Amino acid sequence: MEEKFWKDHCTLLNKDEENELEIFGYKTQGCHKALCIAGYILSCGALLLLFYWKPEWDVWANCIPCSLEEADVVLLRTTDEFQRYTRKKVTWIDLSALVLPDGSNSECPLVADKDSVINRAVKKPQLKVRCIQVQKIRYIWDFSVKQFKKVGSLEDSNTCHSIHHKFGAGLTREDQKIRQLVCGPNATEVEIRPIWKLLFKEILNPFYVFQAFTLTLWLSQGYIEYSVAIIVLSIISVGLTVYDLRQQSTKLHDLVEEHNKVQVTVCMKSEGCKELESRYLVPGDVFLLDGKKLALPCDAVLIDGSCVVNEGMLTGESIPVTKTPLPLTESPMPWKTHSMEDYRRHVLFCGTEVIQTKPNGRGPVRAVVLQTGFNTAKGDLVRSILYPKPMNFQLYRDAFKFIVGLSAIGVLGLIYTVCVFMYHQKPVAEVVAMALLLLTVAVPPAIPAALTTGTVYAQRRLKKKKIFCITPQRINICGQINLVCFDKTGTLTEDGLDLWGVLPSEGSRFQKIHKFPSSIPLPWGPVCGAMASCHSLVVLDKKIQGDPLDLKMFEGTHWEIDNMSQDGAGALHTCIIRPGPKASSAPVEGIAILHQFPFSSGLQRMSVVSQKIGEEQYDLYMKGAPEIVSSLCRQETVPADFLKELKTYTSQGFRVIALAHKVLSLGKDVDMSDLEREEAESGLAFLGLLVMENRLKQETKSVLWELAAARIRSVMVTGDNLQTAVMVARSAEMIPKASKVIIIEASEPEGSAPASIAWQLAEDSKASTAAAPVCANAQEKINLDGESCDYHFAMNGKSYQVLVKHFYSLLPKILVNATVFARMSPGQKSSLVEELQKLNYYVGMCGDGANDCGALKMAHAGISLSEQEASVASPFTSQIPNIQCVPELIREGRAALVSSFAVVKYLTLYGLIQFVGTALLFWQLQIFGNHQYLIQDVVITLLVCLTMSLTEAYPKLAPYRPPGQLISPPLLLSVVLNVCFTVTVQTCGFLLVKQQP
């Protein structure tokens, strides 16, 4: 009945999100609670301890199921394979003190934004709001849909128009006070957990509770020295664990604390602007960006002016990013949908730093607060550290089964002892003591600790090699890795790009290439104009900073940036560039960059609107992915051999960028912020190709060769061009020279035509026109026979998405032989890692932390080569920025895994041998002496640990992995045969000694 009730009254919290939870309502019952309190007293606290380990049992015992609307306690269950439970109390927020006395009877909404969830959550006339707090996020009860809804964010349903008009003038004081109470403070507060709390949490671990019970028993039997030795070891173990946890807690607290107390200028409706501490900000507030450097205390959407932001904390790359204001359009679509995947270009993220602001002439730069506290981008990062996803590793599941198996043997020993001692008519107290003693002998309390011993030593060795780990449990998993995904730029190849050459186009024909470095400067012309002005570079502390590609391109022109400030209305800042002393002579004094359409991964292009100083004509320059730029150009300006030339360079491993130009017919006093991007970026003239070189890192080849020799697959996952990625994979010998590369091009269904796949050999000059409209045909074309094939698949993010959506049954067969994934978005990288894990691969991911954060978290072992704050979310961070850390980590993982297995085997054998010896002595009503236990348990175990600490990982990676299961025939057979042999010898010795006087 209860199960049916649950199904009827269960809803999902965070629906369609990664951390989805099922939520069940319960009501506390007085009589149930009284019975439980009696149980706590009668069991001497044992029942309370059980409820601490199993919160769901606590709720089931104290409460009765009810609807969520009536509940005063809720039970949350994760939807993953672990099905973990959490208990939360439902609390009330009282708003009556804030609202005017006559406001309680009014039917008017409490906050001005009628669509706000706060209006639907207020219980009238009491003016109270029900809420729960889950993993630092607050949820309030929405009476209209009968669900708990997240609070602390502006509603996603807002359109661009409504954000400007509802919140553009700021909130009223009353609105602000209500939102402050309901949403909570705007702070990512991580408390430094008190030592006593950490100590209690560690001591109440089932392993230590069992150990405390065992030690009490042994002390009562007079095993003083042995028990003291175990107590000393346990105190050292607990002390070190508590110290480590406290250090981590302090580090995380220090990392987030600085953004909790920032002073901001907030605009309030009918009250003007005032200084406010950032912790009092609420969603909907408008604050000013006055040009000073500011660490953003919340997520906000820009509504006026533009600014330059350093997003290193989020992306891992300290590259200035230009943010533009949210367009003021009448579109009925939600603002995120209207901006598509590029909505991020309008959003300022918490924790990032504003380094420059550019007012638009209508007043200062303004932004509307989108999300506060732990709802922000930084809050999300901190929560992923505080509440990491548990790893479902076979070793830990098997260890639990092993302990259950040994406990069953111990129970048999307990029954045997009771029978023997009762037969000899011993006192009940002695019978109980001896029976429990034999039970504790069978289950070595050190098994859980033993599993971590190998890991601790491996972690120390990794630290010496400058590889740092925040989740040591993952070291064992590294021993099972059989596939590693690598990002390309900054991971396999050098960070920076070098300018190799420019291939100009004139009259729809490619001209002679201008190579770099060259003694002759690049001649003045549209190509030089595009290279000098089409970038997002800024001058900070008298140094030009920005994207490495932009930097190399600009340096190639020998022009200089002169940051000028016009003293007109609103102090409009304009970036002016002028020819430098080494530049070729140009008929212009300089170029003013008036407006920028920033680069976006979705559009794969950027453009600028510029004006030559002293002239009235406006120019638009564009650079971006060649395929995209050429499609936006007038076809008569694109050379006929464009694709051939492009393939010539990309197949040699060069990165190619296309340039284009257009003269804009604009009025004299036009407002650049009203310029429509789609309209401006059309009908351009093709200017040519920019060829950049990206060299392999010195260590790349040798590491990939070492992994291949150990039968560990290497896969490239990059945001770069497909041809370039294939060429880099070939030059790094990720794809052997003799192997063929098949490029997969999958297309979405169009009209009546179904989704299709086209296969094309990378070596072919002509594209294959034969498409595979259905999976069956696709399977007939190529016989997929596992990883031993002499061909490799390569595809881009778009094709991967089509395969996931329309050809999912074919995806596993393709992934087994796919080596190159290009133009992959961060979401697609995470999805790929997940799909590979479904094929029973143990996946490692190595990236420079730029757009790999999701994949680094999703992989069994994520290794960040970046020391930025974004790498805090990655389990491993290497201070040496090359892929040499990957084989090192796998070696140490294998060593830790083999050590863990060996220690478990040893402890099991010694426990069972001791169990048999003690059982034989019980037959004679005798027991082992104190010093025998001391030598057997403490001295031998310490010697084993010492030996392990001296044993390093084997230097060569073998072409096979250590076993990943404890409960496997070879291991079980080894233990069983050893025990049988020992039992035989012990029994024979026992019988032989018995016959002697």
Residue pairs with C-beta under 8 A, 6 or more apart in sequence:
2 65
5 65
6 24
6 65
9 24
9 25
9 65
9 66
9 67
9 68
10 22
10 23
10 24
11 22
11 23
11 68
11 147
11 148
12 20
12 21
12 22
12 23
12 79
13 20
13 21
13 22
13 23
13 76
13 134
13 139
13 148
14 20
14 21
14 150
19 78
19 135
19 387
20 78
20 79
21 76
21 77
21 78
21 79
21 134
22 76
22 77
22 78
22 79
23 68
23 74
23 75
23 76
23 77
23 148
24 65
24 68
24 74
24 75
24 76
24 77
25 65
25 66
25 67
25 68
25 69
25 70
25 71
25 73
25 74
26 59
26 63
26 64
26 65
26 66
26 71
26 72
26 73
26 74
26 75
27 63
27 64
27 65
27 66
27 70
27 71
27 72
27 73
28 62
28 63
28 72
28 73
29 62
29 63
29 64
32 61
32 62
32 63
32 64
33 62
35 61
36 47
36 51
36 61
36 62
39 47
40 47
40 48
49 204
49 209
50 57
51 57
51 58
51 61
52 58
52 204
53 206
54 85
55 75
55 85
55 86
55 87
56 75
56 77
56 85
56 87
58 87
59 73
59 75
59 87
62 73
63 73
68 74
68 141
68 146
68 147
68 148
69 141
69 146
71 90
72 89
72 90
73 87
73 88
73 89
73 90
74 87
74 88
74 90
74 132
75 85
75 86
75 87
75 88
76 85
76 86
76 87
76 88
76 134
77 83
77 84
77 85
77 86
78 84
80 389
81 392
82 390
82 392
84 390
86 134
88 132
88 133
88 134
89 132
90 130
90 131
90 132
91 130
91 131
91 132
91 133
92 128
92 129
92 130
92 131
93 128
93 129
93 131
93 140
93 181
93 182
94 127
94 128
95 110
95 122
95 127
95 128
95 129
95 178
95 181
95 182
96 104
96 126
96 127
96 128
98 174
98 177
98 178
98 181
99 110
99 127
99 174
99 178
103 110
104 124
104 125
104 127
105 125
109 116
109 119
110 118
110 119
110 122
110 127
110 178
111 118
111 119
111 175
111 178
111 179
112 166
112 171
112 172
112 175
113 119
113 155
113 166
113 167
113 284
115 155
115 157
115 158
116 155
117 140
117 142
117 149
117 151
117 155
118 129
118 140
118 151
118 178
118 179
118 182
120 142
120 143
120 144
120 145
121 129
121 130
121 140
121 141
121 142
121 143
121 149
121 151
121 182
122 128
122 129
123 129
123 130
123 143
129 140
129 141
129 182
130 140
130 141
131 138
131 139
131 140
131 141
131 148
131 151
131 182
132 138
132 139
132 148
133 139
135 374
135 383
135 386
135 387
136 373
136 374
136 379
136 383
136 386
137 150
137 152
137 374
137 375
137 383
138 150
138 151
138 152
138 182
138 183
138 184
139 148
139 149
139 150
139 151
140 148
140 149
140 151
140 182
141 147
141 148
141 149
142 148
142 149
150 375
151 182
151 183
152 183
152 184
152 283
152 371
152 372
152 373
152 374
152 375
153 283
153 370
153 371
153 372
153 375
154 163
154 167
154 283
154 284
154 368
154 369
154 370
154 371
156 334
156 336
157 334
158 166
158 334
158 335
159 331
159 332
159 333
159 334
159 335
159 338
160 326
160 327
160 328
160 329
160 331
160 335
160 338
160 339
161 328
161 329
161 330
161 331
163 301
163 303
163 326
163 335
163 368
164 303
164 326
164 328
166 284
167 284
167 285
167 286
167 303
167 368
168 286
168 303
168 366
168 368
169 267
169 269
169 286
170 266
170 267
170 268
170 269
170 285
170 286
171 179
171 268
171 269
171 282
171 284
171 285
171 286
172 268
172 269
172 270
173 268
173 271
175 284
176 268
176 280
176 282
176 285
179 282
179 283
179 284
180 280
180 282
183 282
183 283
183 372
183 373
184 372
184 373
185 279
185 280
185 372
185 373
186 278
186 279
186 280
186 281
186 282
186 297
186 298
186 369
186 372
186 373
187 260
187 278
187 279
187 373
188 256
188 259
188 260
188 350
188 373
188 374
188 376
188 378
188 379
188 382
189 256
189 260
190 249
190 252
190 253
190 256
190 257
190 382
190 386
191 249
191 253
192 246
192 249
192 250
192 253
193 245
193 246
193 249
195 242
195 246
198 242
198 245
198 246
198 249
199 238
199 242
202 208
202 238
202 241
202 242
202 245
203 209
203 212
203 238
207 445
207 448
207 449
208 234
208 238
210 443
210 445
211 230
211 234
211 445
213 440
214 440
214 445
215 227
215 230
215 231
217 433
217 436
217 437
217 440
218 226
218 227
218 230
218 437
218 440
218 933
219 227
220 433
221 433
221 437
221 927
222 930
223 930
223 933
224 930
225 930
225 931
225 934
226 930
226 931
226 933
226 934
226 937
226 938
229 934
229 938
230 937
230 938
233 938
237 449
248 470
252 382
252 385
252 386
255 869
255 872
256 378
256 382
258 295
259 278
259 295
259 296
259 297
259 350
259 351
259 378
260 278
260 279
260 297
261 277
261 278
261 279
262 277
262 278
262 294
262 295
262 297
263 275
263 276
263 277
263 278
264 275
264 276
264 277
264 278
264 281
264 287
264 288
264 294
264 297
265 273
265 274
265 275
265 276
265 287
265 288
265 290
266 273
266 274
266 275
266 276
266 281
266 285
266 286
266 287
266 288
267 273
267 286
267 287
267 288
267 366
268 274
273 288
278 297
278 298
279 297
281 287
281 297
281 298
281 369
281 372
282 369
282 372
283 369
283 370
283 371
283 372
284 368
284 369
285 368
285 369
286 303
286 366
286 367
286 368
286 369
287 300
287 366
287 367
287 369
288 364
288 365
288 366
289 305
289 307
289 354
289 357
289 364
289 365
289 366
289 367
290 357
290 364
290 365
291 356
291 357
291 365
293 353
293 354
293 355
294 353
294 354
295 351
295 352
295 353
296 309
296 348
296 349
296 350
296 351
296 352
296 353
296 354
297 350
298 350
298 369
298 370
298 371
298 372
298 376
299 347
299 348
299 349
299 350
299 369
299 370
299 371
299 372
299 375
299 376
299 377
300 347
300 348
300 367
300 368
300 369
300 370
301 326
301 335
301 346
301 347
301 348
301 367
301 368
301 370
302 323
302 324
302 325
302 326
302 346
302 347
302 348
302 365
302 366
302 367
303 325
303 326
303 366
303 367
303 368
304 325
304 359
304 360
304 362
304 363
304 364
304 365
304 366
305 325
305 357
305 358
305 359
305 360
305 363
305 364
305 365
305 366
306 322
306 323
306 324
306 325
306 357
306 358
306 360
306 365
306 596
307 322
307 323
307 348
307 354
307 356
307 357
307 358
307 365
308 320
308 321
308 322
308 323
308 354
308 355
308 356
308 357
308 358
308 536
308 538
309 320
309 321
309 322
309 323
309 348
309 349
309 352
309 353
309 354
309 355
310 318
310 319
310 320
310 321
310 352
310 353
310 355
311 317
311 319
311 321
311 349
311 352
312 318
312 319
312 352
312 353
312 868
312 869
312 870
313 351
313 352
313 353
313 378
313 868
313 869
313 870
314 349
314 351
314 352
314 377
314 378
314 381
314 853
314 870
315 849
315 850
315 851
315 868
315 870
316 848
316 849
316 850
316 852
316 853
316 864
316 866
316 868
316 870
316 871
317 848
317 849
317 850
317 866
317 868
318 868
319 545
319 546
319 547
319 548
320 355
320 356
320 536
320 537
320 538
320 540
320 545
320 546
321 536
321 598
322 345
322 536
322 596
322 598
323 345
323 346
323 347
323 348
323 598
324 345
324 346
324 596
324 597
324 598
325 346
325 360
325 673
326 335
326 339
326 346
327 338
329 338
331 338
335 343
336 343
339 345
339 346
340 602
341 600
341 601
341 602
341 825
342 600
342 601
342 602
342 603
345 598
345 600
347 370
348 354
348 367
349 376
349 377
349 378
350 371
350 376
350 377
350 378
350 379
351 376
351 377
351 378
351 381
351 869
355 538
355 540
356 538
356 540
356 573
357 364
357 365
357 573
358 365
358 572
358 573
359 365
359 570
359 571
359 572
359 573
360 570
360 572
360 671
360 672
360 673
361 568
361 569
361 570
361 572
361 671
362 570
363 570
364 570
371 379
373 379
374 380
374 382
374 383
381 869
381 870
381 872
381 873
384 857
384 873
385 470
385 872
385 873
388 471
389 857
391 471
391 473
391 474
391 477
391 860
393 473
393 476
393 477
394 964
394 965
394 966
395 451
395 476
395 897
395 900
395 964
395 965
395 966
396 451
396 473
398 965
398 966
398 967
399 447
399 448
399 451
399 904
399 966
401 966
401 967
402 447
402 904
402 908
402 966
402 967
403 443
403 447
403 448
406 442
406 443
406 444
406 908
406 911
406 912
407 439
407 442
407 443
409 442
409 912
409 915
410 438
410 439
410 440
410 441
410 442
410 443
410 915
411 439
413 435
413 438
413 439
413 441
413 442
413 915
413 919
414 435
414 436
414 438
414 439
416 438
416 919
416 922
417 431
417 434
417 435
417 437
417 438
417 919
417 922
418 431
418 435
420 922
420 923
420 925
421 430
421 431
421 434
421 435
421 922
421 925
422 431
424 925
426 434
426 925
434 922
434 927
437 918
437 927
438 915
438 918
438 919
438 922
441 911
441 914
441 915
441 918
442 911
442 912
442 915
443 911
444 450
444 907
444 908
444 910
444 911
446 907
446 941
447 904
447 907
447 908
450 900
450 903
450 904
450 907
451 476
451 900
451 903
451 904
452 472
452 473
452 900
453 899
453 900
453 903
453 945
453 948
454 476
454 895
454 896
454 897
454 898
454 899
454 900
454 903
454 948
455 472
455 473
455 475
455 476
455 896
455 900
456 472
457 896
457 899
457 948
457 949
458 475
458 892
458 893
458 895
458 896
458 899
458 953
459 469
459 472
459 475
461 892
461 952
461 953
462 468
462 469
462 475
462 876
462 888
462 889
462 892
465 880
465 885
465 888
466 878
466 879
466 880
467 863
467 876
467 877
467 878
467 879
467 885
467 888
467 889
468 876
468 877
468 878
468 879
469 475
469 875
469 876
470 872
470 874
470 875
470 876
470 877
471 875
474 860
474 861
474 875
474 876
475 889
475 892
475 893
475 896
476 893
476 896
476 897
476 900
477 842
477 860
477 861
477 893
478 844
478 860
478 861
478 889
478 890
478 892
478 893
478 894
478 896
479 890
479 893
479 894
479 895
479 896
479 897
479 898
479 961
479 962
479 964
480 842
480 860
480 893
480 897
480 961
480 962
480 964
481 712
481 842
481 843
481 844
481 860
481 861
481 890
481 893
482 711
482 712
482 713
482 841
482 842
482 961
483 712
483 713
483 714
483 715
483 836
483 841
483 842
483 843
483 844
484 707
484 712
484 713
484 714
484 715
484 843
484 844
484 845
484 846
484 886
485 715
485 716
485 717
485 829
485 832
485 833
485 836
485 843
485 844
485 845
485 846
485 855
485 859
486 492
486 714
486 715
486 716
486 717
486 846
486 847
486 883
487 717
487 718
487 846
487 847
487 848
487 850
487 852
488 694
488 716
488 718
488 720
488 725
488 728
489 495
489 694
489 718
489 719
489 720
489 848
489 850
490 848
490 850
490 865
490 881
491 846
491 847
491 848
491 865
491 883
492 696
492 697
492 700
492 716
492 728
492 732
492 883
493 694
493 695
493 696
493 697
493 700
493 728
494 694
494 695
494 696
494 697
495 548
495 848
495 881
496 548
496 552
497 548
497 549
497 552
497 655
497 692
497 693
497 694
498 516
498 552
498 692
498 693
498 694
498 695
499 516
499 552
499 553
499 555
499 556
499 690
499 691
499 692
499 693
500 515
500 516
500 654
500 691
500 692
500 693
501 513
501 514
501 515
501 516
501 691
502 513
502 514
502 516
502 522
502 527
502 531
502 556
502 688
502 689
502 690
502 691
503 510
503 511
503 513
503 645
503 688
503 689
503 691
504 510
504 511
504 514
504 525
504 527
504 687
504 688
505 511
505 637
505 638
505 639
505 686
505 687
505 688
505 689
508 636
508 637
508 638
508 639
508 640
508 686
509 639
510 639
510 641
510 645
510 688
510 689
511 688
513 691
514 522
514 523
516 556
520 584
521 558
521 582
521 583
521 584
522 528
522 531
522 556
522 557
522 558
522 583
522 584
523 584
524 584
524 585
524 586
524 587
524 588
526 661
526 685
526 687
527 659
527 687
527 688
528 557
528 584
528 586
529 591
529 610
529 619
529 621
529 661
530 621
530 622
530 623
530 659
530 660
530 661
530 687
531 553
531 554
531 556
531 557
531 659
531 690
532 554
532 557
532 559
532 577
532 591
533 577
533 591
533 593
533 608
533 610
533 621
534 606
534 607
534 608
534 621
534 622
534 623
534 659
535 546
535 547
535 550
535 553
535 554
535 608
536 546
536 547
536 550
536 596
536 598
536 599
536 606
537 544
537 545
537 546
537 547
537 550
537 551
537 554
537 561
538 544
538 545
538 546
538 563
538 575
539 545
539 561
539 563
544 551
544 554
544 561
545 551
547 599
549 655
549 657
549 692
552 692
553 623
553 657
553 690
554 561
557 583
558 579
558 580
558 581
558 582
558 583
558 584
559 577
559 578
559 579
559 580
559 583
560 577
560 578
560 579
560 580
561 575
561 576
561 577
562 576
562 577
562 578
562 590
563 573
563 575
563 576
564 573
564 574
564 575
564 576
565 571
565 573
565 574
566 572
566 573
566 574
574 592
574 593
574 594
575 592
575 593
576 590
576 591
576 592
576 593
576 613
577 590
577 591
577 593
578 589
578 590
578 591
579 585
579 586
579 588
579 590
588 612
588 613
588 614
588 615
589 612
589 613
589 614
590 612
590 613
591 610
591 611
591 612
591 613
592 610
592 611
592 612
592 613
593 608
593 609
593 610
594 608
594 609
594 610
594 611
594 618
594 672
595 608
595 609
595 672
595 673
595 675
596 606
596 607
596 608
596 609
597 606
597 607
597 608
597 677
597 680
597 681
598 606
599 605
599 606
599 624
600 606
601 719
601 825
603 624
603 628
604 624
604 625
604 628
604 823
605 622
605 623
605 624
605 625
605 628
605 629
605 632
605 681
606 622
606 623
606 624
607 620
607 621
607 622
607 623
607 677
607 680
607 681
608 620
608 621
609 618
609 619
609 620
609 664
609 672
609 675
609 680
610 618
610 619
610 620
610 621
611 617
611 618
611 619
612 619
616 668
617 663
618 663
618 664
618 666
619 661
619 662
619 663
619 664
620 661
620 662
620 663
620 664
620 680
620 681
620 684
621 659
621 660
621 661
622 629
622 632
622 659
622 660
622 661
622 662
622 681
622 684
623 629
623 657
623 658
623 659
623 660
623 690
624 657
624 658
625 657
625 658
625 721
626 642
626 646
626 656
626 657
626 658
626 689
628 658
629 658
629 659
629 660
629 684
629 686
630 638
630 642
630 658
630 686
632 660
632 681
632 682
632 683
632 684
633 660
633 683
633 684
633 685
633 686
634 683
634 684
634 685
634 686
637 684
637 685
637 686
638 686
639 645
639 686
642 686
644 765
645 689
646 656
646 689
646 723
647 723
647 765
649 656
649 689
649 691
650 656
650 721
650 722
650 723
650 724
650 727
651 723
651 726
651 727
651 762
652 727
653 693
653 694
653 724
653 727
653 728
653 730
653 731
654 691
654 692
654 693
654 694
654 724
654 727
655 691
655 692
655 693
655 694
655 720
655 721
655 724
656 689
656 690
656 691
656 692
656 721
656 724
657 689
657 690
657 692
658 686
658 687
658 688
658 689
658 690
659 686
659 687
659 688
659 689
659 690
660 684
660 685
660 686
660 687
661 684
661 685
661 687
662 680
662 683
662 684
662 685
664 680
666 675
694 724
694 728
696 728
696 731
696 732
697 882
697 883
698 882
699 882
699 883
699 884
700 732
700 882
700 883
701 732
701 733
703 882
703 883
703 884
703 886
703 887
704 714
704 732
704 733
704 734
704 883
705 733
706 887
706 957
707 713
707 714
707 886
707 887
707 957
708 714
708 733
709 957
709 959
710 887
710 890
710 957
710 958
710 959
711 959
711 960
712 890
712 957
713 787
713 841
714 734
714 819
715 818
715 819
715 820
715 821
715 836
716 725
716 728
716 729
716 734
716 819
716 820
716 821
717 821
717 824
717 829
717 832
717 845
717 855
718 725
718 820
718 821
718 822
718 823
718 824
719 822
719 823
719 824
719 825
719 851
720 822
720 823
721 822
721 823
722 743
722 794
722 795
722 796
722 820
722 822
722 823
723 762
724 822
725 794
725 820
725 821
725 822
726 735
726 741
726 743
726 762
726 794
726 820
726 822
729 735
729 792
729 794
729 819
729 820
730 737
730 741
734 819
734 820
735 741
735 792
735 819
735 820
736 790
738 790
739 790
739 791
739 792
740 761
740 762
740 763
740 790
740 791
740 792
741 761
741 762
741 763
741 791
741 792
741 793
741 794
741 819
741 820
742 759
742 760
742 761
742 762
742 782
742 791
742 792
742 793
742 794
743 759
743 760
743 761
743 762
743 793
743 794
743 795
744 757
744 758
744 759
744 793
744 794
744 795
744 799
744 803
744 814
745 757
745 758
745 760
745 767
745 795
745 799
746 755
746 756
746 757
746 758
746 795
746 798
746 799
746 800
746 802
746 803
746 806
746 807
747 755
747 756
747 757
747 758
747 771
747 802
748 755
748 802
748 805
748 806
749 755
749 806
753 773
754 773
754 774
754 806
755 773
755 802
755 805
755 806
755 807
756 771
756 772
756 773
757 771
757 772
757 778
757 799
757 802
757 803
757 807
757 810
758 767
758 768
758 769
758 770
758 771
758 772
759 768
759 770
759 772
759 778
759 781
759 782
760 767
760 768
761 768
762 794
772 778
772 781
775 807
775 809
775 810
778 807
778 810
779 810
779 813
784 813
784 814
784 816
784 817
786 816
787 816
787 817
789 817
791 817
792 817
792 818
792 819
792 820
793 814
793 817
793 818
793 819
793 820
794 818
794 819
794 820
794 821
794 822
795 803
795 818
795 820
795 821
795 822
796 821
796 822
796 823
796 824
797 821
797 822
797 823
797 824
797 825
797 828
798 823
800 821
800 824
800 828
800 831
800 832
801 828
803 810
803 811
803 814
804 811
804 831
804 835
811 835
812 835
812 838
812 839
815 835
815 836
815 839
816 839
821 828
821 832
824 832
825 851
826 851
826 852
826 853
826 854
826 855
827 854
829 851
829 852
829 854
829 855
830 854
830 855
830 857
830 858
832 855
833 843
833 845
833 855
833 858
833 859
834 858
836 843
837 843
837 858
837 860
842 860
843 859
843 860
843 861
844 859
844 860
844 861
844 862
844 863
844 886
844 889
844 890
845 852
845 855
845 856
845 858
845 859
845 861
845 862
845 863
846 863
846 865
846 883
846 885
846 886
847 855
847 856
847 862
847 863
847 864
847 865
848 864
848 865
848 866
848 881
849 856
849 864
849 865
849 866
849 868
849 870
849 871
849 874
850 866
852 862
852 864
853 870
853 873
853 874
855 862
856 862
856 863
856 864
856 871
856 873
856 874
856 875
857 873
857 874
861 875
861 876
861 889
861 893
862 874
862 875
862 876
863 874
863 875
863 876
863 877
863 878
863 885
863 886
863 889
864 870
864 871
864 874
864 876
864 877
864 878
865 877
865 878
865 881
865 882
865 883
865 885
866 877
866 881
867 877
867 879
871 877
876 885
876 889
878 885
887 957
890 957
891 953
891 954
891 955
891 957
892 953
894 953
894 954
894 957
894 961
894 962
895 951
895 952
895 953
895 954
897 962
897 964
898 962
899 948
899 951
901 962
901 963
901 966
901 971
903 944
903 948
904 966
905 971
905 974
905 975
906 944
908 975
909 975
909 978
909 979
909 982
910 936
910 940
912 975
912 979
912 982
913 979
913 982
913 986
914 928
914 936
916 979
916 982
916 983
916 986
916 987
917 928
917 986
918 927
918 928
920 986
920 987
920 990
921 927
921 928
924 994
928 936
963 970
963 971
965 971
